[in-house]
Amino acid sequence: MEAGLSEHTLSAYRSDLNRFGRWLAGRGSDLLQAGRADLMEYLAYRSSGKASSAARGLSSLRRFYRFQVREGRRQDDPTARIDSPRLGRPLPKALSEDEVEALLAAPDTGTALGLRDRTLLELVYACGLRVSELVALELPRLNLRQGVVRVTGKGGKERLVPLGEEAAAWVERYLDEARPALLRGRVSDHLFPGRGGAPLTRQACWYRIKRYALAAGIRSPISPHTLRHAFATHLLNHGADLRVVQLLLGHSDLSTTQIYTHVARARLQELHGRHHPRG
């Protein structure tokens, strides 16, 4: 029951079990005597709350009863034939293409810092990078002649992602004009070094992107991941194959990428309704 679980999770599980135990006590029963009918009635009673809370509560009970069966205290697991509540998966928020253009144009490229930030934004959008992948990028990972970047993603998995001509041009300009000025004679392999040559932090990236979003008039919540969502959605809107987008994003499972088809479909339906004479 306790192996590998955090104290926070254990506390939540104890709370779930205590709640179910009190409910059973009011009916003259207890945890070890409860049957499937008791659990179904209890879950129906609890169904007025959040689906995520109900799912966690059932997970707590599953762990408890499986443990009791292993220990020989029960012969059966009353949760065995109970399905978990279906949890709706939130759709990612994607910027429109016009909003992305406004965001990319927000930094003042007449300054070294602004040129760095424009390059950073271009790279995230052109390659669909996670912010952790962005800040970890090192110069040897870039091949401007071939127009690709080698990205190390989750689990240490590597993938090659095309830069695109626009992003490659900004990277080249940044390397020539801004990066030496920002380093001030220091040496660093990081593409986007922060103070002292160490990699730029994720928090700094988040702050800069939110700042430029406000300057661009974007009022919806935004994060570095928002540009990654826009990258995937815009590719699909323009006819990219889902498996290609999966490879570019570095998803190990296609089902993770499929959520973007819902975003793209919603966008296409909106455009159809707005512009088609019979929409």
C-alpha positions, -999 to 999 in steps of 0.1 A, spaced: 0 0 0 28 24 8 56 14 -16 68 44 -37 41 68 -27 46 103 -14 35 114 20 9 136 3 -5 107 -16 -6 85 14 -24 112 34 -50 115 6 -55 77 5 -59 76 43 -85 103 41 -104 84 14 -104 52 34 -115 70 66 -144 86 47 -156 53 33 -152 37 67 -174 63 84 -200 59 56 -200 22 62 -202 25 99 -234 45 95 -248 14 78 -236 -11 104 -207 -24 83 -169 -18 80 -141 -19 54 -134 -56 56 -171 -66 53 -180 -42 24 -192 -58 -8 -194 -46 -44 -230 -33 -38 -217 -11 -9 -190 4 -31 -213 11 -60 -238 28 -36 -210 48 -20 -195 59 -54 -230 70 -65 -233 90 -33 -199 106 -40 -206 112 -77 -218 147 -71 -182 158 -66 -154 161 -90 -147 132 -113 -110 134 -104 -118 131 -67 -140 101 -73 -114 84 -95 -87 89 -67 -111 76 -41 -117 44 -61 -80 41 -66 -75 43 -29 -101 15 -24 -85 -6 -51 -51 -5 -34 -67 -12 0 -87 -43 -11 -59 -57 -33 -37 -55 -2 -63 -73 19 -65 -101 -7 -27 -105 -8 -26 -106 30 -54 -133 31 -79 -111 50 -104 -112 22 -110 -138 -5 -124 -113 -31 -117 -78 -43 -150 -59 -44 -134 -32 -67 -124 -57 -94 -154 -52 -116 -159 -15 -110 -148 9 -138 -130 41 -130 -149 74 -137 -140 88 -171 -120 119 -168 -123 145 -195 -89 156 -209 -86 194 -212 -78 206 -246 -46 226 -249 -50 263 -255 -35 272 -289 -27 307 -302 -40 317 -336 -15 323 -363 -20 360 -361 -14 360 -324 18 340 -329 30 366 -354 23 394 -330 41 376 -302 72 369 -323 73 406 -334 71 419 -298 108 418 -288 130 448 -297 155 432 -320 176 463 -320 190 452 -286 210 421 -278 184 409 -252 156 415 -276 173 397 -304 180 368 -281 143 367 -271 131 369 -307 153 339 -315 141 320 -285 105 325 -295 111 316 -331 129 284 -321 101 273 -297 75 279 -324 94 265 -353 105 233 -335 77 227 -309 102 225 -281 94 219 -244 109 247 -223 132 222 -206 145 211 -241 150 248 -251 171 258 -221 192 226 -224 201 232 -260 239 234 -266 257 247 -297 269 213 -309 233 203 -312 226 229 -339 234 222 -376 225 254 -394 239 241 -427 215 212 -427 188 232 -409 182 208 -381 185 207 -343 191 176 -322 168 177 -292 170 156 -260 135 150 -248 119 131 -220 137 99 -209 168 110 -226 153 103 -261 168 122 -289 151 135 -320 160 156 -351 137 185 -357 139 208 -387 146 245 -379 129 260 -409 145 289 -429 130 317 -407 142 303 -374 176 293 -388 181 329 -400 172 343 -366 196 318 -349 224 328 -372 219 365 -366 216 359 -328 249 339 -328 267 366 -348 253 398 -331 237 391 -297 252 361 -280 288 374 -278 275 407 -263 255 388 -237 283 365 -228 308 394 -223 339 373 -229 327 342 -210 326 308 -226 295 286 -227 282 258 -248 246 267 -240 227 282 -269 209 306 -246 232 313 -216 220 332 -186 241 350 -161 276 337 -157 272 314 -188 248 290 -170 217 280 -191 188 303 -190 162 291 -165 128 279 -172 113 306 -150 132 333 -170 117 319 -202 82 319 -188 86 355 -176 99 367 -209 71 350 -229 44 363 -206 58 398 -209 59 397 -247 23 383 -248 11 413 -229 30 436 -253 14 418 -282 -21 423 -268 -27 386 -260 -49 384 -229 -54 347 -227 -31 327 -203 2 318 -219 33 298 -211 62 284 -231 41 253 -237 15 274 -254 38 279 -284 44 241 -285 6 237 -287 4 263 -315 32 245 -334 13 212 -334 -21 227 -341 -9 249 -369 9 220 -386 -23 199 -385 -44 228 -397 -21 230 -427 -24 192 -435 5 177 -417 3 139 -409 -4 131 -373 25 107 -371 49 133 -384 37 157 -357 42 129 -331 78 125 -342 84 162 -341 70 166 -307 88 136 -293 57 118 -281 63 81 -275 26 73 -278 4 85 -307 -26 89 -283 -7 118 -267 -6 136 -300 -42 128 -310 -55 155 -286 -43 181 -311 -66 167 -338 -95 179 -316 -81 214 -314 -75 214 -352 -110 201 -359 -126 227 -337 -106 254 -355 -116 241 -389 -153 240 -378 -151 276 -366 -136 288 -399 -162 268 -419 -190 283 -398 -176 318 -402 -168 318 -439 -190 292 -457 -223 307 -471 -242 278 -455 -220 275 -424 
